[in-house]
Amino acid sequence: MWLCGPRRAAGVAAMVSNTFRLLSVSGFRCILIEPMSFLRVAGRLCVGLLLLYGASTAALYWVMRQPLDRFGAIMRHVPNVAMAILPFEPMWMSTRAGTLRPGDAAPNFDLPTVDHTRRVRMSEEYRGKPVVLIFGSYT
């Protein structure tokens, strides 16, 4: 395989190893790349891309483990194409799955009443009674 381009500085010839053969023709320098060295370069490129993919996936997983407000602030700067390339949905489902299973006791929490006169604590107000929480919009 021949790679040709404009003649560069004389130092380029010193950087070329014995596996390449140089051919200079009136302003152009061509390099004959032997097949094994081409495969070596392609292999290194693939390894580099795999390392970049792994590091990006690990960074995304770390960001997903952050509180939601910090996660949103970071993800605002991530380009949309990253969502298509990285395994966003499986990692999101894994990191935000939670530990509550059917039959477990609900976590205790308190909320203000609609008129904000007092706070209702679930464990005190509804002890021994079934509770159904509906999250949605009625507008």
Secondary structure, 3 states (H helix, E strand, C coil): CEEEEECCCCHHHHHCCCCEEEEEECCEEEEEECHHHHHHHHHHHHHHHHHHHHHHHHHHHHHHCCCHHHHHHHHCCCCHHHHHHCCHHHHHHHHCCCCCCCCCCCCCCEEECCCCCCEEEHHHHCCCCCCCCCCCCCC
